[in-house]
Amino acid sequence: MNNYQHEISIFFSIDDKYAPYLSVALLSLVVNAKAENFYLLS
């Protein structure tokens, strides 16, 4: 049994034009991640 309250799946599908913005989305995810959640990146 794990100690996580929620499992949150995260999926990104991008093209070359969106790639620069992906870094902003990932940084936001890291900054706002909560220890009680499990983030599953696909």
PDB file as gemmi writes it, atoms N, CA and C in Angstrom:
CRYST1    1.000    1.000    1.000  90.00  90.00  90.00 P 1                      
ATOM      1  N   MET A   1       0.854  -1.184   0.000  1.00  0.00           N  
ATOM      2  CA  MET A   1       0.000   0.000   0.000  1.00  0.00           C  
ATOM      3  C   MET A   1       0.893   1.238   0.000  1.00  0.00           C  
ATOM      4  N   ASN A   2       0.528   2.237  -0.788  1.00  0.00           N  
ATOM      5  CA  ASN A   2       1.330   3.463  -0.814  1.00  0.00           C  
ATOM      6  C   ASN A   2       0.676   4.547   0.040  1.00  0.00           C  
ATOM      7  N   ASN A   3       1.382   5.625   0.243  1.00  0.00           N  
ATOM      8  CA  ASN A   3       0.906   6.729   1.075  1.00  0.00           C  
ATOM      9  C   ASN A   3       0.293   7.856   0.259  1.00  0.00           C  
ATOM     10  N   TYR A   4       0.078   7.626  -1.023  1.00  0.00           N  
ATOM     11  CA  TYR A   4      -0.451   8.678  -1.890  1.00  0.00           C  
ATOM     12  C   TYR A   4      -1.972   8.755  -1.779  1.00  0.00           C  
ATOM     13  N   GLN A   5      -2.496   9.983  -1.806  1.00  0.00           N  
ATOM     14  CA  GLN A   5      -3.939  10.177  -1.780  1.00  0.00           C  
ATOM     15  C   GLN A   5      -4.542  10.056  -3.172  1.00  0.00           C  
ATOM     16  N   HIS A   6      -3.831  10.540  -4.169  1.00  0.00           N  
ATOM     17  CA  HIS A   6      -4.345  10.546  -5.538  1.00  0.00           C  
ATOM     18  C   HIS A   6      -3.251  10.149  -6.518  1.00  0.00           C  
ATOM     19  N   GLU A   7      -3.647   9.458  -7.558  1.00  0.00           N  
ATOM     20  CA  GLU A   7      -2.760   9.217  -8.689  1.00  0.00           C  
ATOM     21  C   GLU A   7      -3.233  10.112  -9.819  1.00  0.00           C  
ATOM     22  N   ILE A   8      -2.355  10.950 -10.320  1.00  0.00           N  
ATOM     23  CA  ILE A   8      -2.705  11.905 -11.356  1.00  0.00           C  
ATOM     24  C   ILE A   8      -1.901  11.578 -12.608  1.00  0.00           C  
ATOM     25  N   SER A   9      -2.590  11.200 -13.668  1.00  0.00           N  
ATOM     26  CA  SER A   9      -1.936  10.898 -14.941  1.00  0.00           C  
ATOM     27  C   SER A   9      -1.753  12.181 -15.733  1.00  0.00           C  
ATOM     28  N   ILE A  10      -0.580  12.333 -16.312  1.00  0.00           N  
ATOM     29  CA  ILE A  10      -0.271  13.533 -17.094  1.00  0.00           C  
ATOM     30  C   ILE A  10       0.264  13.086 -18.445  1.00  0.00           C  
ATOM     31  N   PHE A  11      -0.301  13.639 -19.498  1.00  0.00           N  
ATOM     32  CA  PHE A  11       0.090  13.273 -20.853  1.00  0.00           C  
ATOM     33  C   PHE A  11       0.212  14.542 -21.681  1.00  0.00           C  
ATOM     34  N   PHE A  12       1.289  14.662 -22.412  1.00  0.00           N  
ATOM     35  CA  PHE A  12       1.476  15.781 -23.324  1.00  0.00           C  
ATOM     36  C   PHE A  12       1.646  15.233 -24.734  1.00  0.00           C  
ATOM     37  N   SER A  13       0.979  15.851 -25.671  1.00  0.00           N  
ATOM     38  CA  SER A  13       1.153  15.556 -27.082  1.00  0.00           C  
ATOM     39  C   SER A  13       1.383  16.898 -27.764  1.00  0.00           C  
ATOM     40  N   ILE A  14       2.578  17.076 -28.301  1.00  0.00           N  
ATOM     41  CA  ILE A  14       2.931  18.384 -28.842  1.00  0.00           C  
ATOM     42  C   ILE A  14       3.567  18.244 -30.218  1.00  0.00           C  
ATOM     43  N   ASP A  15       3.677  19.378 -30.896  1.00  0.00           N  
ATOM     44  CA  ASP A  15       4.458  19.440 -32.123  1.00  0.00           C  
ATOM     45  C   ASP A  15       5.599  20.436 -31.908  1.00  0.00           C  
ATOM     46  N   ASP A  16       6.383  20.669 -32.920  1.00  0.00           N  
ATOM     47  CA  ASP A  16       7.550  21.538 -32.777  1.00  0.00           C  
ATOM     48  C   ASP A  16       7.183  22.966 -32.360  1.00  0.00           C  
ATOM     49  N   LYS A  17       6.022  23.432 -32.764  1.00  0.00           N  
ATOM     50  CA  LYS A  17       5.624  24.802 -32.440  1.00  0.00           C  
ATOM     51  C   LYS A  17       5.271  24.966 -30.963  1.00  0.00           C  
ATOM     52  N   TYR A  18       4.848  23.889 -30.310  1.00  0.00           N  
ATOM     53  CA  TYR A  18       4.461  23.971 -28.898  1.00  0.00           C  
ATOM     54  C   TYR A  18       5.625  23.642 -27.963  1.00  0.00           C  
ATOM     55  N   ALA A  19       6.699  23.077 -28.478  1.00  0.00           N  
ATOM     56  CA  ALA A  19       7.813  22.609 -27.641  1.00  0.00           C  
ATOM     57  C   ALA A  19       8.343  23.677 -26.679  1.00  0.00           C  
ATOM     58  N   PRO A  20       8.517  24.931 -27.094  1.00  0.00           N  
ATOM     59  CA  PRO A  20       9.011  25.931 -26.135  1.00  0.00           C  
ATOM     60  C   PRO A  20       8.078  26.126 -24.929  1.00  0.00           C  
ATOM     61  N   TYR A  21       6.802  25.935 -25.122  1.00  0.00           N  
ATOM     62  CA  TYR A  21       5.838  26.144 -24.050  1.00  0.00           C  
ATOM     63  C   TYR A  21       5.741  24.938 -23.117  1.00  0.00           C  
ATOM     64  N   LEU A  22       6.186  23.790 -23.590  1.00  0.00           N  
ATOM     65  CA  LEU A  22       6.154  22.594 -22.756  1.00  0.00           C  
ATOM     66  C   LEU A  22       7.022  22.778 -21.518  1.00  0.00           C  
ATOM     67  N   SER A  23       8.143  23.432 -21.656  1.00  0.00           N  
ATOM     68  CA  SER A  23       9.020  23.643 -20.497  1.00  0.00           C  
ATOM     69  C   SER A  23       8.315  24.455 -19.416  1.00  0.00           C  
ATOM     70  N   VAL A  24       7.505  25.416 -19.811  1.00  0.00           N  
ATOM     71  CA  VAL A  24       6.749  26.211 -18.843  1.00  0.00           C  
ATOM     72  C   VAL A  24       5.725  25.335 -18.129  1.00  0.00           C  
ATOM     73  N   ALA A  25       5.040  24.484 -18.863  1.00  0.00           N  
ATOM     74  CA  ALA A  25       4.044  23.593 -18.265  1.00  0.00           C  
ATOM     75  C   ALA A  25       4.695  22.610 -17.298  1.00  0.00           C  
ATOM     76  N   LEU A  26       5.844  22.052 -17.681  1.00  0.00           N  
ATOM     77  CA  LEU A  26       6.535  21.098 -16.811  1.00  0.00           C  
ATOM     78  C   LEU A  26       7.083  21.787 -15.560  1.00  0.00           C  
ATOM     79  N   LEU A  27       7.624  22.980 -15.706  1.00  0.00           N  
ATOM     80  CA  LEU A  27       8.112  23.717 -14.544  1.00  0.00           C  
ATOM     81  C   LEU A  27       6.969  24.031 -13.588  1.00  0.00           C  
ATOM     82  N   SER A  28       5.834  24.415 -14.119  1.00  0.00           N  
ATOM     83  CA  SER A  28       4.665  24.673 -13.288  1.00  0.00           C  
ATOM     84  C   SER A  28       4.234  23.423 -12.543  1.00  0.00           C  
ATOM     85  N   LEU A  29       4.291  22.286 -13.215  1.00  0.00           N  
ATOM     86  CA  LEU A  29       3.951  21.017 -12.574  1.00  0.00           C  
ATOM     87  C   LEU A  29       4.892  20.734 -11.401  1.00  0.00           C  
ATOM     88  N   VAL A  30       6.183  20.917 -11.621  1.00  0.00           N  
ATOM     89  CA  VAL A  30       7.173  20.653 -10.570  1.00  0.00           C  
ATOM     90  C   VAL A  30       6.977  21.607  -9.389  1.00  0.00           C  
ATOM     91  N   VAL A  31       6.781  22.875  -9.677  1.00  0.00           N  
ATOM     92  CA  VAL A  31       6.632  23.872  -8.611  1.00  0.00           C  
ATOM     93  C   VAL A  31       5.371  23.631  -7.791  1.00  0.00           C  
ATOM     94  N   ASN A  32       4.306  23.183  -8.435  1.00  0.00           N  
ATOM     95  CA  ASN A  32       3.015  23.047  -7.755  1.00  0.00           C  
ATOM     96  C   ASN A  32       2.674  21.625  -7.326  1.00  0.00           C  
ATOM     97  N   ALA A  33       3.580  20.680  -7.549  1.00  0.00           N  
ATOM     98  CA  ALA A  33       3.325  19.290  -7.181  1.00  0.00           C  
ATOM     99  C   ALA A  33       3.217  19.160  -5.666  1.00  0.00           C  
ATOM    100  N   LYS A  34       2.336  18.285  -5.240  1.00  0.00           N  
ATOM    101  CA  LYS A  34       2.143  18.025  -3.822  1.00  0.00           C  
ATOM    102  C   LYS A  34       2.663  16.630  -3.496  1.00  0.00           C  
ATOM    103  N   ALA A  35       3.304  16.503  -2.352  1.00  0.00           N  
ATOM    104  CA  ALA A  35       3.927  15.239  -1.952  1.00  0.00           C  
ATOM    105  C   ALA A  35       2.904  14.122  -1.769  1.00  0.00           C  
ATOM    106  N   GLU A  36       1.660  14.461  -1.456  1.00  0.00           N  
ATOM    107  CA  GLU A  36       0.652  13.421  -1.220  1.00  0.00           C  
ATOM    108  C   GLU A  36       0.057  12.863  -2.514  1.00  0.00           C  
ATOM    109  N   ASN A  37       0.448  13.417  -3.662  1.00  0.00           N  
ATOM    110  CA  ASN A  37      -0.038  12.930  -4.945  1.00  0.00           C  
ATOM    111  C   ASN A  37       1.063  12.174  -5.679  1.00  0.00           C  
ATOM    112  N   PHE A  38       0.653  11.198  -6.474  1.00  0.00           N  
ATOM    113  CA  PHE A  38       1.568  10.455  -7.347  1.00  0.00           C  
ATOM    114  C   PHE A  38       1.283  10.900  -8.763  1.00  0.00           C  
ATOM    115  N   TYR A  39       2.296  11.457  -9.437  1.00  0.00           N  
ATOM    116  CA  TYR A  39       2.147  11.961 -10.794  1.00  0.00           C  
ATOM    117  C   TYR A  39       2.726  10.944 -11.763  1.00  0.00           C  
ATOM    118  N   LEU A  40       1.889  10.455 -12.645  1.00  0.00           N  
ATOM    119  CA  LEU A  40       2.290   9.456 -13.636  1.00  0.00           C  
ATOM    120  C   LEU A  40       2.404  10.160 -14.979  1.00  0.00           C  
ATOM    121  N   LEU A  41       3.646  10.387 -15.425  1.00  0.00           N  
ATOM    122  CA  LEU A  41       3.870  11.039 -16.716  1.00  0.00           C  
ATOM    123  C   LEU A  41       3.912   9.996 -17.811  1.00  0.00           C  
ATOM    124  N   SER A  42       3.089  10.187 -18.833  1.00  0.00           N  
ATOM    125  CA  SER A  42       3.041   9.251 -19.950  1.00  0.00           C  
ATOM    126  C   SER A  42       3.600   9.886 -21.196  1.00  0.00           C  
TER     127      SER A  42                                                      
END                                                                             
